[in-house]
């Protein structure tokens, strides 16, 4: 089955056409918001490529209803619209992409694949917020977790690189970022929560903040819409240093820019704290895995986290880290904790989920 995968993310929208053996026949990547601005290019690309047998689309949030990939029909589409306010950066792009694909390929089945699905089996102790039961029941408030398609692939691929490792801390580091504690291939904890706002400092998202802060702002006349926009779009590294681009921050910090240095310190402090928390949820760690744009390409980020987690037995080979391209083992032979970098391949998870739905 030839599958066209569509992957809207925080900073880009990726399309890949995979053949029956998962070889990439066509690949394209558009900048943030590109699906809307570049609709004509997308449709022209689809028109030129070999006709797919199915389309698989990444959706960040499946809510309580969608715990596995699902064939999209009008009822499913309507239901997915109700989840927009839980993932306002991503869900609208995925829905827009779905609409464009269904118009361009009306006779080709479309399957929605969900980032939240990987975390469905988390223990109740990790998934439950200590808020009133009425809220938990009425509004389905729980820790959902995200980046599940990436975590699923990265943990499986890292096992192939490092050999059997039961307790993995997997770091998906990009414009959006989160960590997962993966035990025997299953998520047992993660840093994002009810929405993708919780956890790490990100490019434009604040990460975890005292919930009293937005409440205080509301009481002092700041509109809810302004708070929401600020936490999603004007916080994180952008708020600290004027940009969410990690490469720019590294360059500025290397040139002695104290604002960039301070922003990176905040970023790495949160990353160290969250990574150690994931290791604690696992009762220790046997592997540390990096993926996502920053995780794959920022050797300094990998080196700094490895140094920060040295007390947990993490070591990396500096040369292997600096020279890493694509999938690579970074830990020295015989290291207590295996360390690897894995290229993000959410397209493979999307294609597999799409085929599973359509072939039973």
C-alpha positions as CSV (number, residue, x, y, z in Angstrom):
1,X,0.0,0.0,0.0
2,X,1.4,3.4,-1.1
3,X,0.8,5.9,1.7
4,X,1.0,9.7,1.5
5,X,1.8,11.0,5.0
6,X,1.1,14.5,6.1
7,X,2.8,15.8,9.2
8,X,2.0,19.4,10.4
9,X,4.3,20.4,13.2
10,X,5.2,23.5,15.2
11,X,7.8,24.8,12.7
12,X,7.1,22.9,9.4
13,X,4.7,20.7,7.5
14,X,6.2,17.6,6.0
15,X,4.7,15.4,3.3
16,X,6.2,12.0,2.3
17,X,4.9,9.4,-0.1
18,X,6.1,6.0,1.0
19,X,5.9,2.9,-1.2
20,X,4.9,-0.6,0.1
21,X,8.4,-1.1,1.4
22,X,8.5,2.3,3.2
23,X,10.9,3.7,0.7
24,X,10.4,7.5,0.3
25,X,9.2,8.3,-3.2
26,X,8.5,12.0,-2.7
27,X,9.3,14.3,0.2
28,X,8.5,18.0,0.8
29,X,8.7,20.3,3.7
30,X,7.0,23.7,4.1
31,X,7.7,26.4,6.7
32,X,5.3,27.1,9.6
33,X,1.8,27.8,8.4
34,X,2.9,26.5,5.0
35,X,-0.2,24.3,4.4
36,X,-2.4,27.4,4.3
37,X,0.0,29.8,2.5
38,X,1.3,27.2,0.1
39,X,-1.9,25.3,-0.6
40,X,-1.4,25.6,-4.4
41,X,2.1,24.2,-4.2
42,X,0.9,21.3,-2.0
43,X,-1.9,20.4,-4.4
44,X,0.4,20.8,-7.4
45,X,2.9,18.4,-5.7
46,X,0.1,15.9,-5.0
47,X,-1.1,16.2,-8.6
48,X,2.4,15.4,-9.9
49,X,3.3,12.5,-7.6
50,X,2.3,8.9,-8.1
51,X,-1.3,8.4,-6.8
52,X,-1.3,7.1,-3.2
53,X,-3.5,4.3,-2.1
54,X,-4.2,6.1,1.2
55,X,-3.4,9.3,3.1
56,X,-2.3,9.3,6.7
57,X,-2.4,12.6,8.6
58,X,-0.8,13.4,12.0
59,X,-3.1,14.8,14.6
60,X,-1.6,16.1,17.8
61,X,-4.7,15.5,20.0
62,X,-7.1,12.6,19.9
63,X,-8.8,13.5,23.2
64,X,-10.5,10.7,25.2
65,X,-12.2,9.3,22.1
66,X,-9.3,8.4,19.8
67,X,-6.8,6.1,21.2
68,X,-5.8,4.4,17.9
69,X,-5.6,5.6,14.3
70,X,-9.1,6.0,12.7
71,X,-10.5,6.1,9.2
72,X,-11.8,9.7,8.7
73,X,-15.4,10.4,7.8
74,X,-17.6,13.4,8.3
75,X,-18.4,12.4,11.9
76,X,-14.8,12.0,12.8
77,X,-13.9,15.3,11.2
78,X,-16.6,17.0,13.2
79,X,-15.3,15.4,16.4
80,X,-11.7,16.5,15.7
81,X,-12.8,20.1,15.4
82,X,-14.0,20.0,19.0
83,X,-10.3,19.4,20.1
84,X,-8.9,22.6,18.5
85,X,-8.8,24.5,21.8
86,X,-6.6,21.7,23.3
87,X,-3.9,22.1,20.6
88,X,-4.5,25.4,18.9
89,X,-1.1,25.5,17.2
90,X,-1.5,22.1,15.5
91,X,-5.1,20.9,15.3
92,X,-6.2,23.6,12.8
93,X,-3.3,22.8,10.5
94,X,-4.1,19.1,10.5
95,X,-7.7,19.8,9.8
96,X,-6.8,22.1,7.0
97,X,-4.5,19.5,5.5
98,X,-7.2,16.9,5.9
99,X,-9.6,19.1,3.9
100,X,-7.1,19.7,1.2
101,X,-6.2,16.1,0.8
102,X,-9.9,15.0,0.7
103,X,-10.6,17.6,-2.0
104,X,-7.5,16.6,-4.0
105,X,-7.9,12.9,-3.6
106,X,-11.7,12.4,-2.9
107,X,-11.6,8.6,-3.6
108,X,-8.5,7.9,-1.5
109,X,-9.2,6.9,2.1
110,X,-7.7,9.2,4.8
111,X,-6.6,8.0,8.2
112,X,-6.0,10.2,11.3
113,X,-3.0,9.1,13.5
114,X,-2.7,10.6,16.9
115,X,0.3,11.7,19.0
116,X,-1.7,11.2,22.2
117,X,-2.3,7.5,21.4
118,X,1.2,6.4,22.5
119,X,0.5,7.6,26.0
120,X,-3.0,6.1,26.5
121,X,-1.6,3.3,28.7
122,X,0.2,5.5,31.2
123,X,-0.5,4.6,34.8
124,X,-3.3,6.5,36.4
125,X,-0.8,7.9,38.9
126,X,1.1,9.6,36.1
127,X,-2.0,10.6,34.0
128,X,-4.2,12.0,36.8
129,X,-4.3,15.7,37.9
130,X,-5.2,16.4,41.5
131,X,-8.1,18.6,40.5
132,X,-11.8,18.3,41.4
133,X,-13.4,15.0,40.1
134,X,-16.2,17.0,38.4
135,X,-13.6,18.7,36.2
136,X,-11.9,15.4,35.4
137,X,-15.1,13.7,34.4
138,X,-16.9,16.6,32.7
139,X,-14.0,18.0,30.8
140,X,-11.9,14.8,30.4
141,X,-9.0,16.5,32.2
142,X,-6.0,14.2,32.4
143,X,-2.4,14.1,31.2
144,X,-2.6,13.1,27.5
145,X,1.0,13.6,26.4
146,X,2.1,14.4,22.9
147,X,4.9,13.6,20.3
148,X,3.7,10.0,20.6
149,X,4.4,9.1,17.0
150,X,8.0,10.3,17.4
151,X,8.5,8.6,20.7
152,X,7.2,5.3,19.4
153,X,9.6,5.3,16.5
154,X,12.6,6.7,18.3
155,X,12.3,4.2,21.2
156,X,12.0,1.3,18.9
157,X,14.9,2.4,16.6
158,X,17.1,3.2,19.6
159,X,16.6,-0.4,20.8
160,X,17.9,-1.6,17.5
161,X,21.0,0.7,17.8
162,X,21.8,0.1,21.5
163,X,20.4,-3.4,22.1
164,X,17.7,-4.2,24.6
165,X,17.1,-1.4,27.0
166,X,14.1,-1.5,29.3
167,X,14.1,2.1,30.7
168,X,14.5,4.8,28.1
169,X,14.3,8.6,28.5
170,X,13.4,9.8,25.1
171,X,13.9,13.5,24.2
172,X,11.9,15.0,21.4
173,X,13.5,18.4,21.1
174,X,12.3,20.9,18.5
175,X,10.3,24.1,18.3
176,X,7.9,22.0,20.4
177,X,9.6,19.7,22.9
178,X,8.7,17.0,25.4
179,X,10.3,14.0,27.1
180,X,8.8,10.6,27.7
181,X,9.7,7.8,30.1
182,X,9.4,4.6,28.1
183,X,9.4,1.3,29.8
184,X,9.6,-1.8,27.6
185,X,8.4,0.2,24.7
186,X,5.4,1.8,26.5
187,X,5.0,5.3,27.9
188,X,4.8,5.5,31.6
189,X,5.2,9.3,32.0
190,X,5.7,12.4,29.9
191,X,6.3,16.1,30.3
192,X,3.4,17.5,28.3
193,X,0.0,17.3,29.8
194,X,-3.6,18.2,29.1
195,X,-2.3,20.4,26.3
196,X,1.1,20.8,24.7
197,X,1.9,23.8,26.9
198,X,3.2,21.9,29.9
199,X,6.8,20.8,30.5
200,X,9.9,22.1,28.8
201,X,10.7,25.7,27.8
202,X,10.1,25.7,24.0
203,X,10.6,28.0,21.1
204,X,7.4,30.1,21.7
205,X,5.7,28.2,24.5
206,X,6.3,28.8,28.2
207,X,6.3,25.3,29.4
208,X,5.3,24.7,32.9
209,X,4.3,27.8,34.8
210,X,2.7,28.3,38.2
211,X,-1.1,28.2,37.4
212,X,-1.5,31.1,39.8
213,X,0.3,33.3,37.2
214,X,-2.5,33.3,34.6
215,X,-5.1,33.5,37.4
216,X,-3.4,36.6,38.9
217,X,-3.2,38.2,35.4
218,X,-7.0,37.5,34.9
219,X,-7.8,39.2,38.2
220,X,-5.7,42.2,37.2
221,X,-7.6,42.7,33.9
222,X,-5.5,40.9,31.4
223,X,-8.0,39.2,29.0
224,X,-7.9,35.4,28.8
225,X,-7.3,35.6,25.0
226,X,-4.2,37.6,25.5
227,X,-2.9,35.2,28.2
228,X,-3.6,32.3,25.9
229,X,-1.8,33.9,22.9
230,X,1.2,34.9,25.0
231,X,1.7,31.4,26.5
232,X,1.4,29.8,23.1
233,X,3.1,32.3,20.8
234,X,5.1,34.9,22.7
235,X,6.8,32.9,25.5
236,X,9.6,30.4,25.8
237,X,12.9,31.3,24.1
238,X,11.2,34.0,22.1
239,X,10.2,35.8,25.3
240,X,13.6,35.3,26.9
241,X,15.8,36.3,24.0
242,X,13.7,37.5,21.1
243,X,13.8,34.4,19.0
244,X,12.9,30.7,19.3
245,X,15.6,29.7,16.8
246,X,18.1,27.6,18.7
247,X,20.8,28.0,16.0
248,X,20.6,31.8,16.3
249,X,20.8,31.6,20.1
250,X,23.9,29.4,19.9
251,X,25.5,31.9,17.6
252,X,24.7,34.8,19.7
253,X,25.8,33.1,22.9
254,X,29.1,32.1,21.3
255,X,29.6,35.8,20.5
256,X,29.1,36.8,24.1
257,X,25.4,37.8,24.0
258,X,24.4,37.6,27.7
259,X,20.7,37.6,26.9
260,X,21.1,34.5,24.7
261,X,23.3,32.8,27.3
262,X,20.7,33.4,30.0
263,X,17.9,32.1,27.8
264,X,19.9,28.9,27.1
265,X,20.6,28.5,30.8
266,X,16.8,28.6,31.5
267,X,16.2,26.1,28.7
268,X,18.9,23.7,29.9
269,X,17.9,24.0,33.5
270,X,14.3,22.9,32.6
271,X,15.6,20.1,30.3
272,X,17.8,18.7,33.1
273,X,15.1,18.8,35.7
274,X,12.5,17.1,33.4
275,X,14.9,14.5,32.2
276,X,15.8,13.5,35.8
277,X,12.1,13.4,36.6
278,X,11.5,11.0,33.7
279,X,14.4,8.8,35.0
280,X,12.8,8.9,38.5
281,X,9.5,7.7,37.0
282,X,11.3,4.7,35.5
283,X,13.3,3.9,38.7
284,X,16.5,4.6,36.8
285,X,17.5,4.8,33.1
286,X,19.2,2.4,30.7
287,X,19.1,4.7,27.7
288,X,18.9,8.4,26.7
289,X,17.6,9.0,23.2
290,X,17.6,12.3,21.3
291,X,15.3,13.1,18.3
292,X,13.6,16.1,16.8
293,X,15.2,19.0,15.0
294,X,17.3,20.2,18.0
295,X,17.9,16.7,19.3
296,X,19.2,15.6,16.0
297,X,21.3,18.6,15.0
298,X,22.4,20.4,18.2
299,X,25.5,18.6,19.5
300,X,25.9,21.2,22.3
301,X,22.4,20.5,23.6
302,X,23.2,16.8,23.7
303,X,26.5,17.3,25.4
304,X,25.1,19.6,28.0
305,X,22.3,17.3,29.0
306,X,24.6,14.3,29.1
307,X,26.9,16.3,31.4
308,X,24.0,17.3,33.5
309,X,22.9,13.7,33.9
310,X,26.3,12.3,34.7
311,X,25.1,11.6,38.2
312,X,22.8,9.0,36.6
313,X,25.6,7.3,34.7
314,X,25.2,9.1,31.4
315,X,28.4,9.5,29.3
316,X,28.9,10.3,25.7
317,X,31.9,10.1,23.4
318,X,32.6,13.8,22.4
319,X,33.8,12.8,18.9
320,X,30.9,10.6,18.3
321,X,28.6,13.4,19.4
322,X,30.2,16.1,17.2
323,X,30.3,13.8,14.2
324,X,26.8,12.4,14.5
325,X,24.8,12.5,11.3
326,X,21.6,10.5,11.1
327,X,21.1,7.6,13.5
328,X,24.1,7.2,15.7
329,X,25.3,5.7,19.0
330,X,26.9,8.4,21.2
331,X,27.8,6.5,24.3
332,X,31.2,4.8,24.7
333,X,31.4,1.0,24.5
334,X,30.4,-0.6,27.8
335,X,28.7,2.6,29.1
336,X,26.2,2.2,31.9
337,X,23.6,4.2,30.0
338,X,23.3,3.9,26.2
339,X,22.9,7.2,24.4
340,X,21.7,7.5,20.9
341,X,20.4,10.1,18.4
342,X,17.6,9.0,16.1
343,X,16.3,10.8,13.1
344,X,12.6,11.7,13.5
345,X,10.5,9.4,11.3
346,X,6.9,10.1,12.2
347,X,6.1,9.3,8.6
348,X,6.8,5.6,9.2
349,X,4.5,5.5,12.2
350,X,1.8,7.3,10.3
351,X,2.1,4.9,7.4
352,X,2.1,1.9,9.7
353,X,-1.0,3.1,11.5
354,X,-2.8,3.9,8.2
355,X,-2.1,0.4,6.8
356,X,-3.3,-1.2,10.0
357,X,-6.6,0.6,9.9
358,X,-7.2,-0.2,6.2
359,X,-6.1,-3.8,6.2
360,X,-7.5,-4.8,9.5
